[in-house]
């Protein structure tokens, strides 16, 4: 047996195999033309490739090969140089003249349109338009004509007369694609001083047999009227209304807009129909309302959107749209029954099965209610009913609409009960919108206010994360209903007529929220402080210090000790002034000391600490104090870095000093980015000081890289010079370092890192004269960007478990204050292995607050995935700003200089588990 196996193995080993190699594919190299090869190869490599493809196009015989080359040409057109556009267009036009296949000719015209889009010279664009129009004169293919007209539509603005003449010439074509393109060109490029014959000429195509041509004709007339300044005659209204009975949806949608335009343009023109004289705006409103029974939801949604934009409609027509029953009425003369198509149009829209129609109906009803307050009172019940809609977006629109209408309506108890039912909604966005709506509402009775307060407190107990919005709502309710709050004060404070009650806990959320309501009402009701309990008067001072934005300043100050009232008033009145004086005193003391001296350093260190305390104590001075303290820290850090870089390195401490200087430079770069990115409301002087610190940080980074052996410093030197070029030429108002750069950089011969370093070191080492370098003095309008994470809270004991390798969703709710650029916001995740991950939130999850455009609310779900861990570990979640890093940045993209934290991280315990095997 062994011998047999050995024989078999030897046979297989000695067996030879013949491998058939595939034939060698011959590659033909392309030689560019002389005009192309003479150009710089580095700057025009992609441009040369595009021209090479165009040259190769002349040698293609098959249509499929030509189409493939045209696709490659279109991909490389973005890098075509401006001087090569005319040559490329000429070659393409020559190929078009000799091309027999219509598909290739259409693709050539498409490439010409793309080529005109990348061309920078308007003359090249005009030449392409003219040549395209000439090519279409002898063209017979309908699709090629349509593509050529699309090219004229894209580039026709650079040669309007040629594009319009081509549209007129090809409009009699029998294919709908050519006719619609021609009508689009006419609508976009026709001038205002056109003749009535041209309008009639376009109007004739509204009776075309093809519905696409009819729809485009109506859209062209609407565009001529609204954008090109060609006023359509009022006599067109009757014929346009007849087109509402068209069988095709696209035609009816186009007719809707034209009717709306005519009604808005000629609102008081009299239209006679069915034996009744109506204003044109009323007739247009009635006609558009009649389409709420259309079979197409797009037509219904478009009709409802246009209804909301109609101004000056008679009140009886709007009221008829809110009532399904036919009304009898008239402003003058005997009452007659209205034969109107607007019966119950808004009711049908609010009850429509498509959410697009319901959303448009809510917005339209809100727009009309804002114009006519009487309509707001009539439509209030219908708007409140939309709070029970099954779609969250519709509920949000209804809540926002009611907030806008709140100035014209007063809520009754039955309406308020329906509204307050939405406080149990699981969506935090719905609850917060409802809080904002209640804050601006007017309540009818004391029972309404009491019911509203109780339901808000129940909401607070169920959703503690709504504390801030609930307290803001109660503060607004108290300020707007002081005399409804007055009889409720003893009940809300739990005051007994005979017995003393125990002191409530001021840190208890519901009690503090009730005090916010009462104190805001007391500001407008002088007799209310007499009803305060001794505990409430004592708690006023605590809440005034902890929540100054919610608790107003009362005069006289409620206090259980009358002798302390006057001092409290004086302290409240002078707090803002004292904070400003303290900031000025700290800055002046540091400026008067000798620069770079020991006393100067100590004063700067003390000023930084004291200003941080001022920012924590006084919210009004927070932004100014934070900016000044951060600027002072940059000065101190810069001084230590310059001393390290200027001192000769010793052999024993060269490694330690090099690493410390690298870390200090990274921290300085981050502080400089904070000065430029985090603060709003800065003056010109503060902005120039922030830019000066940024230039100094780049300078020490350049010196560090130049002296080290970490690579070339030439890109960093060029970046520094580009930043310095942005300085204004007038150097009189610049800081000393920036002023020296403006004066000395022009004399620098060549931008080499060595010569630039030799220039920068003396500028950084030379101390300014006493009183020459000024510290920032930001105004009280300065605000600092920060974030408040409301969810996750970070105090959960149980870990979030999920299957390892799959996704875990962590709900994140946060408020971002004073955010300048929402595009820079990132969600920062730090894993237990110290790896950092930055996530870009969806744009729909970040919404601006209605009260302040610089405040945003982020509601999203953070997706986390990891392999199995042995035990639960914490993942840190925070919000940060991702600073756009330059291409020469010497730090990792996720390192500290590029990422600015907006809040402290919240720790979330996570435990990825192994997959459970089934039985």
C-alpha positions in Angstrom: 0.0 0.0 0.0 2.9 2.4 0.9 4.6 1.6 -2.4 1.5 2.3 -4.3 1.0 5.7 -2.7 4.7 6.6 -3.3 4.3 5.7 -6.9 1.2 7.9 -7.3 2.9 10.9 -5.6 6.0 10.6 -7.8 3.8 10.4 -10.9 1.9 13.6 -9.9 5.2 15.4 -9.0 6.8 14.6 -12.3 3.8 15.5 -14.3 4.4 18.7 -16.3 1.8 21.4 -17.0 1.6 23.7 -20.0 0.5 27.2 -19.1 -1.2 29.2 -21.8 -0.4 32.9 -21.2 -2.9 35.5 -22.5 -1.7 37.5 -25.5 0.1 40.7 -24.6 -2.2 43.6 -25.0 -0.6 46.4 -27.1 -1.1 49.9 -25.7 -1.0 52.8 -28.0 0.4 55.9 -26.5 -1.2 59.3 -27.3 0.9 62.2 -28.4 -0.6 65.6 -27.6 -0.6 68.3 -30.1 2.1 71.0 -30.1 -0.1 73.6 -28.6 -0.8 71.4 -25.7 2.8 70.1 -25.2 4.2 73.6 -25.0 2.3 74.3 -21.8 3.5 73.5 -18.3 3.0 69.8 -17.8 2.4 70.1 -14.0 -0.3 72.7 -14.3 -2.1 71.3 -17.3 -1.8 67.5 -17.0 -5.6 67.0 -16.7 -6.3 69.6 -19.3 -3.9 67.8 -21.7 -5.6 64.5 -21.1 -9.0 66.1 -22.0 -7.6 67.5 -25.2 -5.9 64.1 -25.9 -9.3 62.4 -25.6 -10.8 65.0 -27.9 -8.0 64.4 -30.5 -8.6 60.6 -30.2 -12.3 61.2 -30.8 -11.6 62.1 -34.4 -10.2 58.7 -35.0 -13.1 56.8 -33.6 -15.4 55.2 -36.2 -17.9 53.2 -34.0 -20.6 55.1 -32.1 -20.1 53.2 -28.9 -16.4 54.0 -28.8 -17.2 57.6 -29.4 -19.7 57.7 -26.5 -17.1 56.1 -24.2 -14.6 58.7 -25.1 -17.1 61.5 -24.6 -17.8 60.2 -21.1 -14.1 60.3 -20.3 -14.0 63.9 -21.7 -16.8 65.0 -19.5 -15.1 63.5 -16.5 -11.9 65.5 -17.2 -13.5 68.8 -18.1 -13.3 70.3 -14.6 -9.5 70.6 -14.9 -9.5 72.2 -18.4 -7.5 75.4 -18.5 -9.4 78.5 -19.6 -7.1 79.0 -22.6 -7.9 75.5 -23.9 -11.7 75.9 -23.9 -11.8 77.4 -27.4 -9.6 74.7 -28.9 -11.7 71.9 -27.2 -14.9 73.5 -28.5 -13.6 73.8 -32.0 -12.6 70.1 -32.1 -16.0 69.0 -30.7 -17.9 71.1 -33.3 -15.8 69.6 -36.1 -16.7 66.1 -34.9 -20.3 67.0 -34.7 -20.4 68.1 -38.3 -19.1 64.7 -39.4 -20.9 62.4 -37.0 -23.7 60.3 -38.5 -25.2 58.9 -35.3 -27.7 61.1 -33.5 -26.8 59.7 -30.0 -23.2 60.8 -30.4 -24.2 64.3 -31.7 -26.5 64.7 -28.7 -23.7 63.7 -26.4 -21.3 66.2 -28.0 -23.8 69.0 -27.4 -24.1 67.9 -23.8 -20.3 68.1 -23.5 -20.3 71.6 -25.0 -22.7 72.6 -22.3 -20.4 71.2 -19.6 -17.4 72.9 -21.3 -19.2 76.2 -21.3 -19.9 75.8 -17.6 -16.2 75.5 -16.7 -15.1 78.3 -19.0 -14.2 81.5 -17.3 -14.2 83.9 -20.2 -17.7 85.1 -21.1 -16.6 85.3 -24.8 -16.0 81.6 -24.9 -19.4 80.9 -23.5 -21.0 83.3 -26.1 -19.1 81.5 -28.9 -20.4 78.1 -27.7 -23.9 79.5 -27.7 -23.5 80.9 -31.2 -21.9 77.7 -32.6 -24.6 75.5 -31.0 -27.4 77.6 -32.6 -25.7 77.2 -36.0 -25.4 73.5 -35.6 -29.1 73.2 -34.9 -30.1 74.9 -38.1 -29.6 71.9 -40.3 -30.3 69.3 -37.6 -33.2 66.8 -38.3 -33.1 64.6 -35.1 -35.6 65.7 -32.5 -33.5 64.5 -29.6 -30.4 66.3 -30.8 -32.4 69.5 -31.1 -33.7 69.0 -27.6 -30.1 68.6 -26.3 -28.9 71.6 -28.2 -31.7 73.7 -26.8 -30.8 72.5 -23.3 -27.3 73.8 -24.0 -28.7 77.1 -25.0 -30.9 77.2 -21.9 -27.8 76.7 -19.7 -25.5 79.2 -21.5 -28.0 81.5 -23.2 -27.6 84.3 -20.6 -24.3 85.1 -22.3 -25.9 85.6 -25.8 -29.6 86.0 -25.3 -30.5 87.2 -28.7 -29.0 84.1 -30.4 -30.7 81.8 -27.9 -34.1 83.5 -28.3 -33.9 83.4 -32.1 -33.1 79.7 -32.0 -36.1 79.1 -29.7 -38.4 80.9 -32.1 -37.1 79.0 -35.1 -37.5 75.6 -33.5 -40.8 76.2 -31.7 -42.9 74.9 -34.6 -41.2 71.5 -34.2 -43.7 68.6 -33.8 -41.9 66.9 -30.9 -42.9 67.9 -27.4 -39.3 67.8 -26.1 -38.2 70.5 -28.5 -41.3 72.6 -27.9 -40.9 72.6 -24.1 -37.2 73.5 -24.4 -38.0 76.4 -26.7 -40.7 77.7 -24.3 -38.3 77.4 -21.4 -35.7 79.5 -23.2 -38.4 82.1 -24.0 -39.5 82.3 -20.4 -36.0 82.7 -19.1 -34.4 85.1 -21.6 -37.2 87.2 -23.0 -36.9 90.9 -22.1 -39.5 93.1 -20.4 -40.1 95.3 -23.4 -41.4 92.5 -25.5 -44.5 92.9 -27.7 -48.0 91.5 -27.1 -47.7 89.3 -30.2 -45.0 87.3 -28.5 -47.2 86.7 -25.4 -50.1 85.6 -27.7 -47.6 83.4 -29.6 -46.7 81.6 -26.4 -50.3 81.5 -25.3 -51.3 79.6 -28.4 -49.3 76.7 -27.2 -51.5 76.5 -24.1 -54.0 74.7 -26.5 -51.5 72.2 -27.7 -52.5 68.5 -28.0 -49.6 67.4 -25.8 -50.1 68.0 -22.1 -46.4 68.6 -21.5 -46.4 71.5 -24.0 -49.6 72.9 -22.5 -48.1 72.8 -19.0 -44.8 74.4 -20.1 -46.7 77.2 -21.9 -48.5 78.1 -18.7 -45.3 78.0 -16.8 -43.6 80.2 -19.3 -46.4 82.8 -19.1 -46.1 82.7 -15.3 -42.3 83.2 -15.5 -42.6 86.0 -17.9 -45.0 87.8 -15.6 -43.2 87.2 -12.3 -39.6 87.3 -13.2 -39.2 89.0 -16.6 -41.4 91.9 -16.0 -43.9 91.2 -18.8 -47.3 92.0 -17.4 -50.0 89.6 -18.6 -53.3 91.1 -19.4 -56.3 90.7 -17.1 -58.4 89.3 -19.9 -56.3 86.1 -19.7 -58.0 85.2 -16.4 -61.2 83.6 -17.8 -59.4 81.4 -20.4 -56.9 80.3 -17.7 -59.7 79.3 -15.4 -61.1 77.0 -18.1 -57.9 75.1 -18.1 -58.5 74.0 -14.5 -60.6 71.2 -16.0 -57.7 69.7 -17.9 -57.3 66.0 -17.6 -53.6 66.1 -16.8 -52.1 66.9 -13.4 -49.1 68.8 -14.6 -51.3 71.2 -16.5 -53.6 71.9 -13.6 -50.6 72.5 -11.3 -49.2 75.0 -13.8 -52.6 76.7 -14.2 -52.9 77.2 -10.5 -49.9 79.4 -10.2 -50.9 81.5 -13.2 -54.4 82.1 -11.7 -52.8 83.1 -8.4 -50.5 85.5 -10.2 -53.3 87.2 -12.1 -55.5 87.4 -8.9 -52.7 89.1 -7.0 -51.8 91.4 -9.8 -55.3 92.6 -10.5 -57.2 92.1 -7.2 -59.9 94.7 -7.7 -60.8 93.9 -11.3 -64.5 92.8 -11.6 -65.2 89.4 -13.0 -68.8 88.7 -14.1 -69.9 85.1 -13.9 -73.1 83.2 -13.1 -74.9 86.5 -12.8 -72.6 87.7 -10.0 -69.9 90.3 -9.9 -66.8 89.3 -8.0 -63.4 90.8 -7.4 -60.7 89.0 -9.3 -58.8 88.1 -6.1 -62.0 86.6 -4.6 -62.7 84.7 -7.8 -59.2 83.3 -7.9 -59.5 82.3 -4.3 -62.7 80.5 -5.0 -61.3 78.8 -8.1 -58.2 77.5 -6.3 -60.4 76.3 -3.4 -62.4 74.3 -5.8 -59.4 72.2 -6.6 -59.3 70.8 -3.0 -61.4 68.0 -4.5 -58.8 67.1 -7.1 -57.7 63.5 -7.4 -54.0 64.4 -7.3 -52.5 65.1 -3.9 -49.8 67.3 -5.5 -52.5 69.5 -7.0 -54.3 69.7 -3.6 -51.0 70.6 -1.8 -50.1 73.2 -4.4 -53.6 74.8 -4.2 -53.5 75.0 -0.4 -50.0 76.5 -0.5 -51.2 79.2 -2.9 -54.2 80.0 -0.7 -52.0 81.0 2.1 -50.1 83.5 -0.1 -53.2 85.3 -1.2 -53.6 88.8 0.4 -56.7 90.9 0.3 -59.3 88.2 0.0 -62.7 89.2 1.3 -63.5 87.9 4.7 -66.7 86.1 3.7 -64.8 84.0 1.2 -62.2 82.9 3.8 -65.0 82.2 6.3 -66.8 80.1 3.7 -63.6 78.1 3.2 -63.8 77.2 7.0 -67.5 76.1 6.8 -68.7 73.1 4.7 -72.2 74.5 4.7 -73.2 77.1 2.1 -73.5 80.5 3.7 -75.9 83.3 3.0 -74.5 86.8 3.2 -73.5 90.0 1.6 -71.9 93.2 2.8 -74.6 95.3 1.2 -78.1 94.8 -0.1 -80.3 91.8 0.5 -78.8 88.5 1.6 -78.2 86.0 -1.2 -76.8 82.5 -1.1 -73.2 82.4 -2.1 -72.5 80.1 -5.0 -68.8 79.7 -4.1 -66.4 76.9 -4.8 -64.6 77.6 -1.5 -67.0 75.8 0.7 -65.0 74.0 3.4 -61.8 74.1 1.5 -59.6 74.4 4.6 -61.6 71.7 6.3 -61.0 69.3 3.5 -57.3 70.2 3.5 -57.0 69.6 7.3 -58.7 66.3 7.0 -56.8 65.1 3.9 -55.2 61.7 3.9 -51.9 62.9 2.7 -49.6 64.7 5.2 -48.3 67.1 2.5 -51.8 68.5 2.0 -52.5 68.7 5.8 -49.1 70.5 6.4 -49.9 73.0 3.6 -53.4 73.6 5.0 -52.0 74.3 8.5 -49.4 76.8 7.1 -52.0 78.5 4.8 -54.5 78.9 7.6 -51.8 80.4 9.7 -50.8 82.9 7.0 -54.4 84.0 6.5 -55.0 84.3 10.2 -52.0 86.6 10.7 -53.4 88.9 8.0 -57.0 88.9 9.4 -57.2 88.5 13.2 -60.9 87.7 12.9 -60.1 84.6 10.9 -57.6 83.6 13.6 -60.4 83.4 16.1 -62.6 81.4 13.7 -59.9 78.9 12.8 -58.6 78.4 16.3 -60.7 75.3 17.0 -59.5 73.7 13.7 -55.8 74.5 14.5 -56.2 73.0 18.0 -57.6 69.8 16.6 -54.5 69.3 14.5 -52.5 68.7 17.7 -53.9 65.2 17.6 -52.6 64.4 14.2 -50.9 61.1 13.8 -47.8 62.6 12.0 -45.3 64.4 14.2 -44.4 66.9 11.6 -48.0 68.0 11.2 -48.3 68.4 15.0 -45.1 70.5 15.0 -46.5 72.8 12.3 -49.8 73.2 14.1 -47.9 74.1 17.3 -45.7 76.6 15.6 -48.7 78.1 13.7 -50.7 78.5 17.0 -47.6 80.3 18.5 -47.7 82.8 15.7 -51.5 83.3 16.0 -51.4 83.6 19.8 -51.4 87.4 19.7 -54.9 87.4 18.1 -56.6 84.6 20.1 -57.5 83.8 23.6 -57.6 80.1 24.7 -60.7 78.7 26.4 -60.7 75.8 28.8 -61.9 73.2 26.3 -59.2 74.3 23.8 -56.5 74.4 26.4 -57.4 70.9 27.6 -56.8 69.6 24.0 -53.5 71.5 23.8 -52.2 70.3 27.1 -52.9 66.7 26.1 -49.9 67.0 23.7 -47.6 67.5 26.8 -47.7 63.7 27.2 -46.1 63.3 23.7 -42.9 61.2 23.7 -41.2 63.5 21.3 -39.1 66.2 23.2 -39.4 68.4 20.1 -43.2 68.5 20.3 -43.1 69.2 24.1 -40.6 72.0 23.7 -42.6 73.6 20.9 -45.7 73.4 23.0 -43.9 75.1 25.9 -43.0 77.9 23.5 -46.6 78.2 22.3 -48.0 78.3 25.8 -45.5 81.0 26.7 -46.9 83.3 24.1 -50.6 82.4 24.6 -53.3 84.4 26.3 -55.5 82.4 28.7 -59.2 83.3 29.4 -59.7 82.5 33.0 -57.9 81.7 36.3 -58.9 78.1 36.0 -57.1 78.0 32.6 -53.9 79.2 34.2 -54.2 76.8 37.1 -54.8 73.9 34.8 -51.9 74.9 32.7 -49.5 75.2 35.7 -50.6 71.8 37.0 -50.1 70.1 33.7 -46.7 71.7 33.3 -45.6 70.4 36.7 -46.8 66.9 35.8 -44.8 67.3 32.6 -41.8 68.2 34.7 -42.2 65.2 36.9 -42.5 62.9 33.9 -39.7 64.4 31.8 -37.1 66.1 34.0 -35.0 67.0 31.0 -37.7 69.6 30.1 -36.9 71.7 33.2 -35.4 74.7 31.3 -38.2 75.0 28.7 -40.9 74.5 31.3 -39.5 77.2 33.6 -39.1 79.6 30.6 -42.8 78.9 29.8 -43.9 79.6 33.4 -41.9 82.8 33.5 -43.7 84.0 30.3 -47.1 83.0 31.6 -46.5 84.8 34.9 -45.4 88.0 33.1 -48.4 88.0 30.7 -51.0 87.0 33.3 -50.2 88.8 36.6 -53.8 89.3 37.7 -54.8 85.8 37.0 -51.8 84.6 39.0 -52.7 86.8 42.0 -55.6 84.8 43.4 -53.6 81.6 42.9 -50.6 82.7 45.0 -51.7 81.3 48.4 -52.7 78.0 46.8 -49.5 77.7 44.8 -47.3 78.5 47.8 -49.3 76.2 50.1 -50.1 79.0 52.5 -52.4 78.1 55.3 -54.7 80.8 56.9 -54.1 79.6 60.5 -51.0 77.3 60.7 -47.4 77.8 59.8 -46.3 75.4 57.0 -42.8 73.8 56.8 -40.2 75.5 54.6 -40.2 73.9 51.1 -37.0 72.7 49.6 -35.9 75.4 47.1 -34.0 72.8 45.1 -37.1 70.8 44.5 -37.8 71.4 40.7 -41.6 71.9 41.0 -41.4 74.4 43.9 -38.7 76.4 42.1 -40.7 76.4 38.9 -43.8 77.7 40.8 -41.6 80.5 42.3 -40.5 81.5 38.8 -44.1 81.9 37.8 -45.0 84.0 40.9 -41.9 86.2 40.8 -42.5 87.1 37.1 -46.1 87.9 37.8 -45.1 90.0 40.8 -43.1 92.3 38.6 -46.3 93.5 37.0 -48.6 93.3 40.1 -47.4 95.5 43.0 -49.8 94.0 45.5 -48.6 90.4 45.0 -45.5 90.5 47.3 -47.8 91.0 50.3 -49.0 87.5 49.8 -45.5 85.9 49.8 -44.6 83.7 52.7 -41.5 84.3 54.7 -39.9 81.3 53.0 -40.8 82.6 49.5 -39.2 86.0 50.2 -36.1 84.3 51.4 -35.9 82.0 48.4 -36.2 85.0 46.1 -32.6 86.0 46.7 -31.3 82.5 46.1 -33.2 82.1 42.8 -32.2 85.6 41.7 -28.6 84.6 42.1 -28.9 81.1 40.5 -31.4 81.9 37.7 -31.0 85.6 36.9 -32.4 85.0 33.4 -35.7 83.7 34.8 -36.2 85.6 38.0 -36.6 89.4 37.5 -35.5 92.1 39.8 -38.4 93.2 42.0 -38.8 96.6 43.6 -39.1 96.7 46.5 -37.1 93.5 47.0 -39.2 90.9 48.9 -37.3 90.1 52.1 -38.2 88.8 55.6 -35.8 91.3 57.1 -36.8 94.9 56.2 -33.4 96.3 57.1 -31.7 94.4 54.3 -34.0 95.5 51.5 -32.2 98.7 50.6 -28.8 97.1 50.4 -30.1 94.3 48.2 -31.6 96.9 45.8 -28.3 98.7 45.6 -26.4 95.5 45.0 -28.7 94.5 42.1 -28.5 97.8 40.4 -24.7 98.1 40.5 -23.8 94.5 39.8 -23.3 95.1 36.0 -21.4 98.3 36.5 -19.2 96.7 39.2 -18.4 93.8 36.9 -17.3 96.1 34.2 -15.2 98.2 36.5 -13.5 95.1 37.9 -12.6 93.9 34.4 -11.2 97.4 33.6 -9.2 97.5 36.8 -7.6 94.1 36.2 -6.6 95.0 32.7 -5.2 98.5 33.5 -3.1 97.1 36.4 -1.5 94.6 34.1 -0.9 97.1 31.3 0.9 99.6 33.7 3.5 97.0 34.7 6.8 96.7 32.8 6.3 94.1 30.0 8.0 90.7 30.5 8.9 91.6 34.1 8.2 89.5 37.2 5.5 91.8 38.4 3.9 91.9 35.0 3.8 88.1 34.9 2.3 87.8 38.4 -0.4 90.4 37.5 -1.3 88.5 34.4 -1.6 85.2 36.3 -3.8 86.8 39.0 -5.9 88.5 36.4 -6.6 85.2 34.6 -7.8 83.5 37.8 -9.9 86.5 38.9 -11.5 86.9 35.5 -12.5 83.2 35.5 -14.2 83.8 38.8 -16.0 86.8 37.4 -17.3 84.7 34.5 -18.7 82.2 36.9 -20.4 84.8 39.1 -21.8 87.2 36.6 -23.5 85.7 33.5 -23.7 89.1 31.8 -19.9 89.5 31.9 -19.1 85.8 31.1 -18.2 86.3 27.5 -16.0 89.4 28.1 -14.3 87.8 31.1 -13.6 84.5 29.3 -12.2 86.2 26.3 -9.8 88.4 28.3 -8.7 85.5 30.5 -8.0 83.3 27.5 -6.0 86.0 25.9 -3.9 86.5 29.0 -3.2 82.7 29.1 -2.1 82.9 25.5 0.4 85.6 26.5 1.8 83.6 29.4 2.1 80.5 27.3 3.7 82.3 24.4 6.3 83.8 26.7 7.3 80.4 28.1 7.5 78.9 24.5 9.7 81.7 23.2 12.1 81.3 26.2 12.4 77.6 25.5 13.0 78.1 21.8 15.5 80.9 22.3 17.6 79.2 24.9 20.4 76.9 23.5 19.4 73.2 24.1 21.5 71.2 26.4 22.3 67.5 25.8 20.6 66.3 28.9 17.3 68.1 28.6 16.9 68.5 24.8 14.4 65.7 24.5 12.3 66.8 27.5 12.3 70.5 26.4 11.5 69.5 22.8 8.4 67.5 23.8 7.2 70.2 26.3 7.6 72.9 23.7 5.6 70.8 21.2 2.8 70.3 23.7 2.8 74.0 24.6 2.7 75.0 20.9 -0.3 72.7 20.4 -2.1 74.2 23.4 -1.3 77.7 22.2 -2.7 76.9 18.7 -5.9 75.6 20.3 -6.3 78.7 22.5 -5.7 80.9 19.4 -8.5 79.0 17.6 -10.8 79.5 20.6 -10.2 83.2 20.5 -11.2 83.3 16.8 -14.1 80.7 16.8 -15.8 80.6 20.1 -16.8 84.2 20.7 -19.4 86.5 19.1 -20.1 90.2 19.5 -16.4 91.1 19.4 -15.2 94.6 18.4 -12.6 95.4 15.8 -9.8 95.7 18.3 -10.6 92.4 19.9 -10.6 90.7 16.5 -7.2 92.1 15.6 -5.8 91.0 18.9 -7.1 87.4 18.3 -5.6 87.4 14.8 -2.3 88.7 16.3 -2.2 85.8 18.8 -2.9 83.3 15.9 0.0 84.7 13.9 2.3 84.4 16.9 1.2 80.8 17.4 2.0 80.1 13.7 5.3 81.8 14.1 6.5 79.7 17.1 5.2 76.6 15.3 7.3 77.6 12.2 10.4 78.2 14.5 9.9 74.8 16.1 9.6 72.9 12.9 12.5 74.8 11.3 14.9 74.0 14.2 13.8 70.3 14.4 14.4 67.5 12.1 10.8 66.6 11.5 10.5 67.5 7.8 10.3 70.5 5.5 9.0 73.7 6.9 8.5 75.4 3.5 4.7 74.7 3.4 4.3 76.1 6.9 6.3 79.2 5.9 4.0 79.7 2.9 0.9 79.3 5.1 2.3 81.9 7.6 2.9 84.4 4.8 -0.6 83.8 3.4 -2.1 84.5 6.8 0.1 87.6 7.2 -1.0 88.9 3.8 -4.6 89.1 5.1 -3.6 91.9 7.5 -4.8 95.3 6.5 -2.2 97.6 5.0 -3.0 100.4 7.5 -0.8 99.3 10.4 -1.5 102.1 12.8 -4.3 100.3 14.6 -2.6 96.9 14.6 -0.9 95.3 17.6 2.9 95.6 17.7 3.7 92.1 16.3 1.2 92.5 13.4 2.4 96.0 12.7 6.0 94.8 12.5 5.0 92.0 10.1 3.3 94.5 7.8 6.4 96.8 7.8 9.2 94.2 7.5 7.8 91.3 5.4 7.9 93.3 2.1 11.6 93.7 2.5 12.1 89.9 2.9 13.7 88.7 -0.3 12.8 85.0 -0.5 10.2 83.1 1.5 12.6 80.5 2.9 11.9 79.1 6.4 15.4 80.0 7.6 15.2 83.6 6.6 11.7 83.9 7.9 12.7 82.4 11.2 15.6 84.8 11.6 13.1 87.6 11.1 10.5 86.3 13.5 12.7 85.4 16.5 13.7 89.1 17.3 10.1 90.2 16.9 9.0 87.6 19.4 11.8 88.2 21.9 11.7 92.0 21.8 9.4 93.2 24.6 7.0 96.0 23.7 7.4 99.4 25.3 5.5 100.0 28.4 1.9 100.9 27.5 2.3 99.9 23.9 0.7 96.5 24.1 -2.9 96.7 25.2 -5.1 93.9 26.6 -8.6 93.3 25.2 -11.6 95.1 26.6 -14.6 93.3 25.2 -18.0 94.7 25.5 -20.8 93.2 27.6 -22.4 92.0 24.3 -19.6 89.4 23.9 -20.9 85.9 24.2 -19.0 82.6 24.3 -20.2 79.4 22.6 -20.9 76.5 24.9 -23.1 73.4 24.9 -25.3 71.9 27.5 -25.9 68.1 27.2 -29.4 67.2 28.6 -29.4 63.6 27.6 -27.7 61.2 28.3 -27.4 62.4 31.9 -24.3 60.3 32.8 -25.7 59.2 36.2 -27.3 55.9 35.1 -26.1 52.9 37.0 -27.0 50.3 34.5 -24.8 49.8 31.4 -26.2 49.9 27.9 -25.9 46.4 26.5 -25.8 45.4 22.9 -24.5 42.6 20.7 -20.8 43.1 19.9 -20.2 44.1 16.3 -23.7 45.6 15.9 -24.9 49.1 16.4 -26.0 50.8 19.6 -28.1 54.0 19.5 -27.5 56.5 22.3 -30.1 59.3 22.3 -28.4 62.7 22.5 -30.2 66.0 23.3 -28.2 69.1 23.8 -28.5 72.9 23.6 -25.8 74.9 21.9 -25.6 78.6 22.8 -24.0 81.3 20.6 -23.0 79.0 17.8 -21.6 80.9 14.8 -21.1 78.2 12.2 -23.4 75.1 12.5 -21.3 73.3 9.9 -18.4 73.0 12.3 -20.3 71.2 15.0 -19.3 67.6 15.7 -20.2 64.9 18.2 -17.1 63.7 19.9 -16.7 60.1 21.2 -13.8 59.0 23.2 -13.6 55.2 23.5 -12.0 53.4 26.5 -8.9 52.8 24.4 -8.6 56.6 24.1 -9.4 56.6 20.4 -11.4 59.7 19.3 -14.2 59.6 16.8 -15.9 62.7 15.4 -19.4 62.4 14.1 -21.2 64.9 11.9 -24.8 65.3 13.0 -27.6 65.4 10.4 -28.7 68.8 9.4 -32.3 68.0 10.2 -31.4 67.1 13.8 -29.9 70.5 14.5 -32.6 73.2 14.6 -32.4 76.8 15.4 -34.4 78.1 18.3 -37.3 80.5 17.4 -36.2 83.1 20.0 -32.6 83.4 19.1 -31.0 82.4 15.8 -27.6 81.8 17.5 -29.1 79.1 19.8 -29.6 75.6 18.5 -31.2 72.4 19.7 -29.6 69.1 18.8 -31.7 66.0 19.0 -30.1 63.0 17.4 -29.0 59.4 18.0 -25.3 58.6 18.3 -24.5 55.3 16.7 -21.8 53.3 18.4 -20.3 49.9 17.5 -17.5 47.8 19.1 -16.4 44.3 19.5 -17.0 42.3 22.7 -15.5 43.6 25.9 -14.8 41.7 29.1 -16.6 44.2 31.3 -18.6 47.4 30.9 -16.5 50.5 30.2 -17.3 54.2 29.8 -17.6 56.0 26.5 -17.3 59.8 26.8 -19.8 61.8 24.7 -19.3 65.5 24.1 -19.8 68.3 21.6 -17.0 70.0 19.8 -16.1 72.3 17.0 -13.9 70.9 14.2 -11.7 73.7 13.1 -10.8 73.5 9.4 -7.2 72.4 9.5 -4.8 73.7 6.9 -3.1 71.2 4.6 0.3 71.9 6.2 -1.0 71.2 9.8 1.7 69.3 11.6 -0.7 67.8 14.1 -3.2 64.9 13.6 -6.6 66.0 12.4 -8.2 64.9 15.7 -5.6 66.4 17.9 -6.3 69.2 20.3 -5.5 72.2 18.0 -8.1 71.1 15.5 -10.9 70.1 18.0 -12.4 72.7 20.4 -14.6 71.2 23.1 -17.8 73.0 23.9 -18.7 71.1 27.2 -17.5 68.5 29.6 -17.9 65.0 28.4 -20.7 62.8 29.7 -19.8 59.2 30.5 -22.0 56.5 29.2 -21.4 52.9 30.4 -21.5 50.5 27.5 -21.1 46.7 27.5 -20.9 44.9 24.2 -22.0 41.3 24.7 -21.2 38.2 22.7 -23.8 36.7 20.3 -26.2 34.4 22.1 -26.3 31.1 20.4 -29.7 29.6 19.8 -30.7 26.2 21.0 
